[in-house]
Amino acid sequence: MSKHTWREVAAFFAGFLRNPGRNGSIVPSSPRLTEAMIAGLPWDRIGTLVELGPGVGTFTDAIMARVRPDARVILVEVDPGYAAHLAARHGARATVERASAADLDAILARHRIDTPDCIVSGLPLASLPVAVSGRIADHIRRYVGRGTIYRSFTYRPGRTLRFFGDGVLTYRSRIIWANFPPAVVLGAN
Ligand SMILES: C[S@@+](CC[C@H](N)C(=O)[O-])C[C@H]1O[C@@H](n2cnc3c(N)ncnc32)[C@H](O)[C@@H]1O
């Protein structure tokens, strides 16, 4: 599982200092959380995968190592520095969209993707502006209703679940203590 260079960790910490609510955490997710995020994903059935909020590419490395060679991977990251880093590292194989996940429908429409097979999200819904998180959750709820597999993590499950309403996020992992802060994976399908 992905281990970051000190430069990547420093860049992520600087991202937190620039915008704490948007960055959501002070260090990238741990290898244990990465493992929990991708546990059990049916790689042979995933032809389109969208990652929201990849940051310095913590989950991206693990995803790119497993995804089918013909799968389309779209990375949606709002921070220009992270987006440039992701493009340099994964640009040959994945498409980096420097954009907000609040515009997910429009982004996928541009790529002529109606319903992605899988959405992996590192977005800190619990610490983004409520209107932004609500809009992102609306998009995700709709895709999940059409069968998209969804995986995300949160440090504050109660606050995150509120954006989706009852019965949408039916997948929940045990608490991943080997992460700072401890987190749970929430998802659907
Ligand atoms: C908690 S970090 C997760 C980074 C990485 N996935 C990890 O787990 O270490 C949150 C990431 O979401 C990005 N982000 C925040 N709001 C966003 C938005 N509206 N659209 C796209 N990315 C966003 C931040 O720039 C940051 O890279």
The ligand as a MOL file (V3000), in Angstrom:
LIG
                    3D

  0  0  0     0  0            999 V3000
M  V30 BEGIN CTAB
M  V30 COUNTS 27 29 0 0 0
M  V30 BEGIN ATOM
M  V30 1 C -9.0380 14.4830 3.5330 0
M  V30 2 S -8.1900 14.9330 2.0120 0 CHG=1
M  V30 3 C -8.0870 13.3060 1.3110 0
M  V30 4 C -6.8810 13.1150 0.4560 0
M  V30 5 C -6.5600 11.6590 0.1600 0
M  V30 6 N -7.6450 11.0190 -0.5620 0
M  V30 7 C -6.2940 10.9180 1.4460 0
M  V30 8 O -7.1810 10.1490 1.8530 0
M  V30 9 O -5.2360 11.1110 2.0230 0 CHG=-1
M  V30 10 C -9.4780 15.7560 1.1210 0
M  V30 11 C -9.1800 16.0790 -0.3310 0
M  V30 12 O -10.3730 16.5430 -0.9610 0
M  V30 13 C -10.0730 17.6660 -1.7880 0
M  V30 14 N -11.3110 18.4410 -1.9400 0
M  V30 15 C -11.9460 19.1710 -1.0040 0
M  V30 16 N -13.0570 19.7070 -1.5050 0
M  V30 17 C -13.1650 19.2830 -2.7840 0
M  V30 18 C -14.1240 19.4680 -3.8190 0
M  V30 19 N -15.2190 20.2210 -3.6300 0
M  V30 20 N -13.9170 18.8730 -5.0130 0
M  V30 21 C -12.8010 18.1090 -5.2280 0
M  V30 22 N -11.8620 17.9020 -4.2800 0
M  V30 23 C -12.0280 18.4770 -3.0780 0
M  V30 24 C -8.9830 18.3840 -1.0060 0
M  V30 25 O -8.2770 19.2970 -1.8150 0
M  V30 26 C -8.1530 17.1830 -0.5280 0
M  V30 27 O -7.2530 16.7900 -1.5220 0
M  V30 END ATOM
M  V30 BEGIN BOND
M  V30 1 1 1 2
M  V30 2 1 2 3
M  V30 3 1 2 10
M  V30 4 1 3 4
M  V30 5 1 4 5
M  V30 6 1 5 6
M  V30 7 1 5 7
M  V30 8 2 7 8
M  V30 9 1 7 9
M  V30 10 1 10 11
M  V30 11 1 11 12
M  V30 12 1 11 26
M  V30 13 1 12 13
M  V30 14 1 13 14
M  V30 15 1 13 24
M  V30 16 1 14 15
M  V30 17 1 14 23
M  V30 18 2 15 16
M  V30 19 1 16 17
M  V30 20 1 17 18
M  V30 21 2 17 23
M  V30 22 1 18 19
M  V30 23 2 18 20
M  V30 24 1 20 21
M  V30 25 2 21 22
M  V30 26 1 22 23
M  V30 27 1 24 25
M  V30 28 1 24 26
M  V30 29 1 26 27
M  V30 END BOND
M  V30 END CTAB
M  END
